Amino acid sequence: MSETTEKHSPITRLGRWLAELILVFVGVYAAFWLNNYQQHQQEIKRHDQILAVLEIQLREGIESAKAMSRREDVAVAEFDRALAAGEMPPISPFALVSDYSATDIATLLSSGGIELLDVKTLTALRNLESVIRGGLNRMSYFEKLSDELVAPNVDQDISFFYDPATKKLRKRFEKYPDGLHAATKFFHDLDQSQDALLKQIQAERQRLK
């Protein structure tokens, strides 16, 4: 019996060693997998948090922007009608107030948004930023003209702005309707880009569930 035991003992020890090696490997792999899983879950949570913040900020601005767009459409349509009819509609200074700050989005993206967000969402976000920056730059041009030509003369008689004989705007005020139309275009472009971004955010959040 002792000889048989001695003959088989190396095999037994090898089997035990292999079993222990497998257990160690399984344990290390399980720990590695668990750590990766936890990191993945944390990334998903952070991913959704960033999307949630974007969605909240977007929703807060969408309704007010749409309301402003509707009011601007009505006002501009009435001005165009009155101008075409020779009614010499009153001229008012431009005053576009915005609290937009590019640093808000930049801060959010630099905190991990660029690595986590879908490319389509980043594209829609960049498009919205482009629309806002372009629209505000365009409106600042007309606002400057308004500050120089309209605001200092709001107490003037209507004939200061219009030629009573033709009932058309005087030459230096001819760009006034262009400013009104630029504002309506800005609001329409803003509506479209905001809606597109909101849909993309909602779609991306749904894929995370």
C-alpha positions as CSV (number, residue, x, y, z in Angstrom):
1,M,0.0,0.0,0.0
2,S,2.8,2.4,0.9
3,E,4.4,1.9,-2.6
4,T,1.1,2.6,-4.3
5,T,0.5,5.7,-2.2
6,E,4.0,6.9,-2.9
7,K,3.5,6.3,-6.6
8,H,0.2,8.3,-6.7
9,S,1.2,11.0,-4.3
10,P,2.9,13.2,-7.0
11,I,-0.3,13.0,-9.1
12,T,-2.4,13.7,-6.1
13,R,-0.3,16.8,-5.3
14,L,-0.4,17.9,-8.9
15,G,-4.2,17.6,-9.0
16,R,-4.5,19.5,-5.7
17,W,-2.2,22.2,-7.1
18,L,-4.2,22.5,-10.3
19,A,-7.4,22.7,-8.3
20,E,-6.0,25.5,-6.2
21,L,-4.7,27.3,-9.2
22,I,-8.1,27.1,-10.9
23,L,-9.7,28.4,-7.7
24,V,-7.3,31.3,-7.5
25,F,-7.8,32.1,-11.2
26,V,-11.6,32.0,-10.8
27,G,-11.4,34.2,-7.7
28,V,-9.2,36.7,-9.4
29,Y,-11.3,36.7,-12.6
30,A,-14.5,37.1,-10.5
31,A,-13.0,40.0,-8.6
32,F,-11.9,41.6,-11.9
33,W,-15.3,41.1,-13.4
34,L,-17.0,42.5,-10.4
35,N,-14.8,45.5,-10.4
36,N,-15.4,46.1,-14.1
37,Y,-19.2,45.6,-13.6
38,Q,-19.2,48.1,-10.7
39,Q,-17.3,50.6,-12.8
40,H,-19.6,50.1,-15.7
41,Q,-22.6,50.6,-13.5
42,Q,-21.1,53.8,-12.2
43,E,-20.4,55.0,-15.7
44,I,-24.1,54.2,-16.7
45,K,-25.3,56.2,-13.6
46,R,-23.0,59.1,-14.4
47,H,-24.0,58.9,-18.1
48,D,-27.7,59.1,-17.1
49,Q,-27.0,62.0,-14.6
50,I,-25.4,64.1,-17.3
51,L,-28.3,63.4,-19.7
52,A,-30.8,64.2,-17.0
53,V,-29.2,67.6,-16.3
54,L,-29.2,68.4,-20.0
55,E,-32.8,67.4,-20.3
56,I,-33.9,69.5,-17.3
57,Q,-32.0,72.5,-18.6
58,L,-33.5,72.0,-22.1
59,R,-37.0,71.6,-20.9
60,E,-36.8,74.8,-18.8
61,G,-35.9,76.8,-21.9
62,I,-38.1,75.2,-24.6
63,E,-41.5,76.4,-23.5
64,S,-40.4,80.0,-22.9
65,A,-38.6,80.0,-26.3
66,K,-41.6,78.6,-28.0
67,A,-43.9,81.2,-26.4
68,M,-41.5,84.0,-27.4
69,S,-41.4,82.6,-31.0
70,R,-45.2,82.6,-31.2
71,R,-45.4,86.2,-30.0
72,E,-42.6,87.3,-32.4
73,D,-44.4,85.7,-35.3
74,V,-47.6,87.5,-34.6
75,A,-45.9,90.8,-34.1
76,V,-43.7,90.6,-37.2
77,A,-46.6,89.4,-39.4
78,E,-48.7,92.4,-38.2
79,F,-45.8,94.8,-38.8
80,D,-45.3,93.4,-42.4
81,R,-49.1,93.7,-43.1
82,A,-49.3,97.3,-41.8
83,L,-46.1,98.3,-43.7
84,A,-47.4,96.8,-47.0
85,A,-50.7,98.6,-46.4
86,G,-48.9,101.9,-46.0
87,E,-50.1,102.3,-42.4
88,M,-46.6,103.3,-41.1
89,P,-46.5,101.0,-38.1
90,P,-44.6,102.2,-35.0
91,I,-40.9,101.5,-34.7
92,S,-39.6,100.1,-31.4
93,P,-36.0,99.5,-30.2
94,F,-34.6,96.0,-30.3
95,A,-33.9,94.5,-26.9
96,L,-32.9,90.8,-26.9
97,V,-31.9,89.7,-23.5
98,S,-30.2,86.3,-23.1
99,D,-28.5,84.5,-20.1
100,Y,-26.9,82.0,-22.5
101,S,-23.3,81.0,-21.4
102,A,-21.2,78.6,-23.4
103,T,-19.2,77.8,-20.3
104,D,-22.2,76.0,-18.8
105,I,-22.2,73.3,-21.5
106,A,-18.4,73.2,-21.6
107,T,-18.2,72.6,-17.9
108,L,-20.7,69.7,-18.2
109,L,-18.8,68.1,-21.1
110,S,-15.4,68.5,-19.5
111,S,-16.7,66.6,-16.4
112,G,-17.0,63.4,-18.4
113,G,-19.8,64.2,-20.9
114,I,-17.5,64.0,-24.0
115,E,-16.4,60.4,-23.1
116,L,-19.9,59.2,-22.2
117,L,-22.4,60.9,-24.5
118,D,-23.4,59.4,-27.8
119,V,-21.9,61.0,-30.9
120,K,-25.4,61.9,-32.2
121,T,-26.2,63.7,-28.9
122,L,-22.9,65.6,-29.0
123,T,-23.6,66.6,-32.6
124,A,-27.1,67.8,-31.7
125,L,-25.7,69.7,-28.7
126,R,-23.0,71.4,-30.8
127,N,-25.7,72.3,-33.4
128,L,-27.8,74.0,-30.7
129,E,-24.8,75.9,-29.5
130,S,-24.0,77.0,-33.1
131,V,-27.6,78.2,-33.6
132,I,-27.5,80.2,-30.4
133,R,-24.2,81.8,-31.0
134,G,-25.0,82.6,-34.6
135,G,-28.4,84.0,-33.7
136,L,-27.2,86.1,-30.9
137,N,-24.3,87.5,-33.0
138,R,-26.8,88.3,-35.8
139,M,-29.2,90.0,-33.4
140,S,-26.4,92.0,-31.7
141,Y,-25.8,93.6,-35.1
142,F,-29.4,94.8,-35.4
143,E,-29.5,95.7,-31.7
144,K,-26.5,98.0,-32.2
145,L,-28.2,99.7,-35.2
146,S,-31.3,100.0,-33.0
147,D,-29.3,101.6,-30.2
148,E,-27.8,104.1,-32.6
149,L,-30.8,105.0,-34.8
150,V,-34.0,104.0,-33.0
151,A,-33.6,104.2,-29.3
152,P,-32.4,107.9,-29.2
153,N,-35.4,108.9,-31.4
154,V,-38.4,107.0,-29.8
155,D,-40.0,110.4,-29.0
156,Q,-39.9,111.6,-32.5
157,D,-43.0,111.9,-34.7
158,I,-43.7,108.9,-37.0
159,S,-42.6,111.1,-40.0
160,F,-39.1,110.9,-38.6
161,F,-39.0,107.2,-39.5
162,Y,-41.3,107.2,-42.6
163,D,-41.6,109.4,-45.6
164,P,-45.2,110.7,-45.4
165,A,-45.4,111.0,-49.2
166,T,-44.6,107.3,-49.9
167,K,-45.4,105.9,-46.5
168,K,-42.2,103.9,-46.6
169,L,-39.4,103.7,-44.2
170,R,-36.7,106.3,-44.7
171,K,-33.4,104.9,-46.1
172,R,-31.5,104.8,-42.8
173,F,-34.3,102.7,-41.2
174,E,-34.7,100.3,-44.2
175,K,-33.0,97.5,-42.3
176,Y,-35.5,97.6,-39.4
177,P,-37.8,94.9,-41.0
178,D,-34.6,92.7,-41.6
179,G,-34.0,92.8,-37.9
180,L,-37.5,91.6,-37.1
181,H,-37.2,88.8,-39.6
182,A,-33.8,87.8,-38.3
183,A,-35.4,87.5,-34.8
184,T,-38.2,85.2,-36.1
185,K,-35.7,83.0,-38.0
186,F,-33.5,82.8,-34.8
187,F,-36.5,81.6,-32.7
188,H,-37.6,79.1,-35.4
189,D,-34.0,77.7,-35.7
190,L,-33.8,77.5,-31.9
191,D,-37.1,75.6,-31.7
192,Q,-35.9,73.0,-34.2
193,S,-32.5,72.5,-32.7
194,Q,-33.9,72.3,-29.1
195,D,-36.5,69.8,-30.2
196,A,-33.9,67.7,-32.0
197,L,-31.6,67.7,-29.0
198,L,-34.4,66.8,-26.6
199,K,-35.4,63.8,-28.8
200,Q,-31.9,62.6,-29.0
201,I,-31.3,62.9,-25.2
202,Q,-34.5,61.0,-24.5
203,A,-33.5,58.2,-27.0
204,E,-30.1,57.9,-25.4
205,R,-31.5,57.7,-21.9
206,Q,-33.9,55.0,-23.0
207,R,-31.1,52.9,-24.3
208,L,-29.4,53.1,-20.9
209,K,-32.4,51.4,-19.2
